[in-house]
Amino acid sequence: MIARILLLAGLLALVAALVQWRVVGREPAKEDSNVTRPGYFLTGVDLEEFGTDGKLRIGLQSISANEDPASGVVRLSDVAVDYHAPTGRLWHLTSAEARVPPGGRVVEFEGDVRLTGQPAEAPQAAELYAARLALDTVGETAETRSSVELVFGTHRMRALGMRADLRMGIVHLESDVNGRFVQ
């Protein structure tokens, strides 16, 4: 009888030691510092931003959006943006791709960039072509330092660099301006 009690006590001590070794005495697993947060990939993107007056301010369409998990930068492909100025003007921008950094204030467009709209006091719409263009969504400006071509009707102007105030409808060609006006 005493042998059984000793055997039972030894068995209980062994179970208690195993429980403590497996559950209680273990250190918490260290977090792997190389783990990255998941990014995302979307197709058929259609985003809209409304102004404080409740009217559509910016509409963006893209074939796809892909977030880089390490940097938080979102890359868009086959992009179209409609900017509705408070003055009633509509600016339409298209490009092969775009890059949106975290925060999304300035969107960088690249590849066959085309901006169309009605500049202030112009009798007809203008088209602007560039290799790249940055759109400041808060400042409501567009600018580039690359070569641009501005076309309105039969008139063509080329320049190196451009800045546009989309709200006011004012386009400034920066330097090396060369124009051709055909009547």
N, C-alpha and C positions, 0 to 999 in steps of 0.2 A: 504494500500500500504506500509506503514512504517512497519507494522507487518510482511508483506511478506519479506521485505528487511532484517529485524532483524532475521526472521526465516532462510532465506538463509545465512546470515552472521554466524549465530550460527551453521548451518549445515556445512558450509565451515570450521569453526574453529574446529568442531568435527572431520571432515575428516583429517585436518592437524595434529591434536593431535594424531589420530590413526596412520597416516603414520609415524610420527616421533617416536612414541612408538614402532611400528613394524619394521621399517627399519633403521632409522637414529640412534636412541638411543640405539640400541642393542649392547652389547659387542661381540667381535668376540668369536666364540666357542674355548674353550681351547683344545689343542691337548691332546689326551689320550696317556700317556707315556707307557702304557702297550701294545700298538699296535706293533706287530712284522711284519717285512717284510716277504713277502711270500717266502717259500722255493720252491724247485722243486722236481719232481719225474720223472725220465726218464727210459725208457726201451730200450733195444737194443743199448747200448752205444758203439760207435766206434770213438775213438779220435786218432789223429795223430799229432805228433810234428816233424817238419823238422829242420835240422841243417842249419847253415849259408851257407853251400854249396848246399842247396836245396834238399839234400837226406833225406830220412826218418830216423829219429833218434829214436823215441819212438812211438809204436803203442799200444793202450790200447783198449781192448774189455771187456764189462761187461754186464751181464744180466740186471742189474738195477743200477741206481744212485739216491740217496735220500739225499737232503740237509737239515740239521738241521738249521732252520731259526735263532735260538738264537745264535748259535756258528759259523755258516758258514761252519761247517765240512760236507764233502760229504762222504757218506757211499756207497761203491760199493759191489755188490754181484756177485759171480762166475766170478772172474777176470782173465784175461790173458793179459800179457804185453810182447811185443817183443822189446828188446833194441838192436839197430844196432850200434855196436861200430865203431869208425872211422877206426879201423884196419881191418874191414870186418867181425869180429866175430858177431854171433847172439846169444843173451841170451834170453831164453824164461822162463817166470815166471808165475805160476798159483797159485791161492789161493781161498779159499771159500769166503773171503771178504777182503775189504781194506778200509782204512780210509785216506781221503785226507784233511788236514787242510787248512785254507785259505792261499793262496799263492802257495800251491801245490809243494813246493820244496821237501819235504820228504813224501813219500807215505808209510803208514804202512800196511803191509799185515798180515793176520792172518787166521789160519785154513788150514791145509793140504798144506802148502807152498812148492812148488817144483820149483827149479831153475835149468835149464839145459843150457849147453853151452860148448864151446871148450876152456879150459884153455890154456894159452900160453905154447908152447912146449909140449903139451900132445898129445899122439897118437890118442886119442879118446875123445868123448864128456863125460862130467861128469854130474852127477845128484846130487843135494843137496836137502835134505828134512829137514824141520824145522816146528815148530809150528807157529812161527812168524818171520817176516823179515822186515827191513826198507830199502827202496830204495831211495837214494838221487839222484834226477834227474839232479841236477846241478853238483854235485861232481862226478857223475857217479860211485857211490859205492853202495854196498849192505852190510848190516850187521845185526847180531842178537846176543843176549846174551843167547838165549835159546839153548837147545840141538839140534845138527845137525847131519845128517848122509850124508857123501860124498861117492858116488858110482861112480867108473869108471871101466868098464869092470868087472872082477871078484874081484876087490879090494873094500873093504869097510872100511871107517874110521868114527869113532864117536868122537864128541868133544862137549865141552860146549862153545858156542860162535864162531863166524866166521865173517870175514871181507873180502870182495872181491872188487878188483878194476876192474870193468867191462871193462873199456877202455883198460887196459893192459892185462886182462885175468889172473890176479893173485888172488888166493884164499888162505887166511890165516886162519887156524883153531886156535882158541885162547887158550884153556886150556883143561886139562883132556882128552887128545887125546888118542884114542885107535883104532888100525887098524888091519885089517886082510887081508893078501895078499895071494890069492890062485892062484897057477900056473896051 
